[in-house]
């Protein structure tokens, strides 16, 4: 009988979460390499976490979906084809934002950030 009570509790919690409008907020992140050469050790830091990839070819894109916890700046760092490490800081992101942000890595260590974010 105790096993049935445990299963009933789990089903109740899942049903309650579904009916109360539990919503997960995600930001689709696209990093585009327009530096003119391949890059290495790409890392994107955002509030409470980070993601990255070992290499990204010239003209290539990397897609990653993030969930924000807390608030803070978006930061990008990578090593260019010339061996120089580049860092750039983007917009401030906040918990509960959702939408999309494009990060375009440009020649000379420059970067553009194109956020399309909504806050409830």
Secondary structure, 3 states (H helix, E strand, C coil): CHHHHHHHHHHHHHHHHHHCCCCCCCEEEEEEEECCCCEEEEEEEECCEEEEEEEECCCCEEEEEECCCCEEEEEEEEECCCCCEEEEEEEEEECCEEEEEEEEEEHHHCEEEEEEEEEC
